[in-house]
Amino acid sequence: MPTTVAANLARVRERVAEACHRCGRDPHGVTLVGVTKYVGPDAARALLAAGCTDLAESRPQRLWEMAAALP
């Protein structure tokens, strides 16, 4: 799974960079947020390992669970 997550994240970052280039915006000014809804801590860890350090969760209870499971 980590390889797939890293590859998907890289593709999303490429698409963001391309979109920024088209509109004259600096891609470093865009924050990519990984949403952990419906995934467990292993998937969130894979996102972190791939370099996505901004994570979001829509339910407070799940946020607390993720926060306890992740560094």
Secondary structure, DSSP 8 states (H G I E B T S, - for coil): -HHHHHHHHHHHHHHHHHHHHHHT--GGG----EE-TT--HHHHHHHHHTT---EE-SSHHHHHHHHHH--
